[in-house]
Amino acid sequence: MFRGIMMRLSQAVPVLLIFSVMVFMLMHLLPGDPALAIAGPDASPEAVQKIREQLGLDRPLIVQLLEWFSHLAVGNFGESLTLKQSVISAVGERLPVTLSLSFVSLVVTLPIGIGLGVVAAYWRNSWIDAWVMVLALLGVSLPGFWVGILSVLYFSVQLGWFPPSGYVPLTEGGVGPWLASLIQPAVVLALFQIGFLARITRSAMLDVLDQDFIRTARAKGVDEWTTISKHAFRNTLIPVVTVLGITLSLLVGGSVVIEQVFALPGIGRLIVQGILNRDYPLVQGTMLLFGFAFVVINILVDIIYTIVDPRVRYG
Amino acid sequence: MVRWLGRAGLACALVAALAPPVAAQTKGGAITYAAAGGIGSLDPHVSGSIAELEVIHHIFEPLVTIDESYNARPMLAASIQVGDEARRFRFTLRRNLRFHNGDRLTSADVLASFQRYARVSTNAALLEDVAGYDVPDADTFVVRLKTSNAVFPEMLKSPTYPLAILPASQKDVAGTEAEPIGTGPFTLESWEKDNHLVLRRNEAYAADRSAAGPDGLAGRKTAYLDAVRYNFVAEPMARVTALQSGEADAVSNLPPDAIRRLGDRPDITVMRVFPFCQLMFATHPGNGATAKKLVRQAIRAAVSVDDIIAATGQPMRRNPSLTYPGSPYHTEEAAAPFYDRRNLAEARALLAESGYKGEKIVLQTNASFSYMRDAILVLAGQLSEAGFNTEVQMIDWLSQSANLRRGTGHWNITATGFCSQPLLGPQQWRTQIQATPYLRDRTGLDEAWRQFSASPGFAQRQSAWRQIETQLLDQAYLIKVADLAAVRAHTTRLHGMAPYFYQRFWNTWVQ
């Protein structure tokens, strides 16, 4: 197992290397000048050029890329041009918000997404199945920012149930206010994942329900609950766990939009602000950390495979 | 010649009359303000963005600032004595001024601030004509200029890149790095960049007791609120809903459709703040076809102002002038002949006369400001109809703005929103116009600007400004579209809010 994890980690190195080059190139391909963003549009060309030189932006791209890599090699992700703090500390300050949002969203997603998938598969081709699939389709189709705005208008403005924006840290307000500030964006963020997970679970469940061992279990007189929960569901877990890994990645990625709509001071908003300000080190560093998180999530998924299916072995 | 720029009795009386009833004002309470922009720096000498300046003007104060009518008015100075044919300006400081750190403000701090400004400010050109400074005593500061400049105090009043007075200890601090220690009615309590900022009432604030009440950014300012929390909410709809749900007491930069949505709420007041900015098209007289005056004039002839206003959906007012109604320099008759021509036949005739052969006309705009984008799209349609070969380029706002300033970027027409320049008067336009390196035929302009600065009499200055404005519009360097409002809103529990270019929270209180 250990050898397998190490192999996975070593495979992640070239992935992250390619990813970091892509992030670097994409940021530098964006129109706009970070020196201009810092100096302001009224600054003289000389002042802008001076800032460009101070930041090393006047050097060839390849030199800047190699220098970034040399800093990364010693764990230095650079310093934000606009926030005047290290990328690691900027991310660290905002990480609890994004992790909290993703956690609450995952807690909402798992039971609802899997439950709907199982129900739809069990009553396949019935009106229940049709309705579940329509809801799932809506979940994956409706854009998060639009649902977010509608949700705020109804639940915050009309009903006054939840705050429309902002984040209350767990350490400041306790569980109640923390959850109140997160539940609405978390549910909106979960809608896509619920739809996605429900469709995958249904499909996997349908495959399993047609297997001989299910027919055998039923023939032996095992009750339906045990057949579904113990025999069928356990065998759908491999594709479901795979999707869970993707879901977790999508939750973190989806936070970019949702944090804007709900004014949550998380990593998603940090990236958006970084892109708007052409804050190269901030965006590059944060994206690289995102990429690393995705790699770790995938390794965790691989480990979970070995737990849910003893036949799976690595190394 | 000795002239005093002191407190104008009439203005004070007017301000006192307009001020909210004193009996209703109560100290205490905290409010939340949902502001659109994040704040990168609170260093007044290098801050030009409205989001930053809204906070800065609560913390810092300059010698001279703007009043309710955007004219110059002393703030930390008790009086300004002008001598030596407008080459010598003697500022006498108000007594008992203290910084937020408790230190007394003296002329040494003023000198250090001027020296720092000349070194780090984006607007350092403001002081390029300074021959030297004198500090005869702790309460007096003297500026000596190389050439006569009757409007020097008018230039000092600029609230953009304000020449705020900082403690002398900040003299050698780099640009953007100044500590937030000012003399203003609020102090900075906390600031989490890109999230929120909290201002707290400065209990030791030395208000200008010679004034009857607040007057623009000057006058007798009183902080009633205990604290103001600025929440930075980039998404416009999130700001609207924050106000609707009571999460915010005041909001800035509302989208036009929010006016309708919030308008029928009895507990919310929507303010359209005029004057705010002027929507304009600038042409590039150094690039391609627009190097020809006739082509630029043909572009101007094709512009239909009402179509553009309708397409943007923003609250706008028609105004042909580069100044606002209410400004002493404002005249519509000089600018009217160049405004809203909407004459395609004239445009085609001018094009034919110019020898235009279908060269590409590049119209540059950005996606950050929807009114600029919409205005350019409408203009592109109007120009195509007149026979122009147009191409619309959408780029980021900062690059577009820098292109306009420097002439870079291969554009022929660009849309922009001039805000502080028309607001503050011709002297502010001067920095914009004179710094534009690609303007041709500057002979008349430069001489008119020289006359404007050197003339001691208002009539002469007004005449010089008319000449400048006429030349800019006749050459179609600038094509005026309309005056644009800022849309803000606040709950009715918040009192004392008045429409003004900058959102102010002194002399506002909650009930």
Interface residues (C-beta under 8 A of the other chain):
Chain A: L30 P31 G32 D33 L36 A37 I38 A39 G40 P41 D42 A43 S44 P45 A47 V48 T82 L83 I149 V152 L153 S156 V157 G160 P163 P164 S165 G166 Q260 V261 F262 A263 P265 R269 L270 V272 Q273 N277 R278
Chain B: A34 G38 G40 V46 G48 S49 T122 N123 Y161 T176 E192 K193 D194 N195 H196 N231 F232 V233 A234 E235 M237 A238 T241 A242 Q244 S245 G246 E247 I395 D396 W397 L398 S399 S401 A402 R405 R406
